Amino acid sequence: MYEPVSKPNAVMSMLGSKVASGRDLTMAETLMAYTEVAKARMESYGPSPATMQLKPVPLPEDIRGALANYAGI
């Protein structure tokens, strides 16, 4: 099955083709390549605090019981 084309993959493909044809990258293109490689390296270590999804921790049974007692349930 085919994967959808992503912007980072398209940019890196274009930059790779340019380098493979023997042309030099501009400063902006070099920075784009550095950014994409750094992003890929960061993602290999797992989620960052900016992308982390925290799972709610359920209340222990005794805490829920105490709260229900105080609520009059």
C-alpha positions as CSV (number, residue, x, y, z in Angstrom):
1,M,0.0,0.0,0.0
2,Y,1.2,3.5,-0.8
3,E,1.9,6.1,1.9
4,P,0.6,9.6,1.5
5,V,3.2,12.1,0.4
6,S,4.4,14.3,3.3
7,K,5.9,17.7,3.0
8,P,9.1,16.7,4.8
9,N,9.6,13.7,2.6
10,A,9.0,15.7,-0.5
11,V,11.5,18.4,0.6
12,M,14.2,15.8,1.5
13,S,13.7,14.0,-1.8
14,M,14.1,17.3,-3.7
15,L,17.2,18.2,-1.7
16,G,18.7,14.7,-2.2
17,S,18.1,14.8,-5.9
18,K,19.9,18.2,-6.0
19,V,22.9,16.9,-4.1
20,A,22.9,13.7,-6.2
21,S,23.1,15.7,-9.4
22,G,26.2,17.5,-8.1
23,R,24.7,20.9,-7.3
24,D,25.4,22.7,-4.0
25,L,22.6,23.4,-1.6
26,T,21.8,27.0,-0.7
27,M,22.0,28.1,3.0
28,A,18.2,27.9,3.3
29,E,18.2,24.4,1.8
30,T,21.0,23.3,4.1
31,L,19.0,24.5,7.1
32,M,15.9,22.6,5.9
33,A,18.0,19.4,5.7
34,Y,19.5,20.0,9.2
35,T,16.0,20.6,10.6
36,E,14.5,17.5,9.1
37,V,17.3,15.3,10.3
38,A,17.2,16.7,13.8
39,K,13.5,16.2,13.9
40,A,13.8,12.6,12.8
41,R,16.5,12.0,15.4
42,M,14.4,13.5,18.2
43,E,11.4,11.4,17.2
44,S,13.5,8.2,17.5
45,Y,13.9,8.9,21.3
46,G,10.1,9.0,21.8
47,P,7.7,11.8,22.4
48,S,8.9,15.2,23.6
49,P,7.1,17.2,26.3
50,A,5.5,19.2,23.5
51,T,4.0,16.1,21.8
52,M,3.5,13.9,24.8
53,Q,0.0,12.7,25.6
54,L,-0.5,12.2,29.3
55,K,-2.9,9.4,30.4
56,P,-5.1,10.3,33.3
57,V,-4.4,8.3,36.4
58,P,-7.6,6.8,37.9
59,L,-8.3,7.5,41.6
60,P,-7.5,4.6,43.9
61,E,-10.6,2.7,45.3
62,D,-10.1,4.0,48.8
63,I,-9.9,7.6,47.7
64,R,-13.1,7.2,45.7
65,G,-14.8,5.6,48.6
66,A,-13.7,8.4,50.9
67,L,-15.0,11.0,48.5
68,A,-18.3,9.2,48.0
69,N,-18.6,9.1,51.8
70,Y,-18.1,12.8,52.1
71,A,-20.5,13.4,49.2
72,G,-23.2,11.4,50.9
73,I,-23.5,8.8,48.2
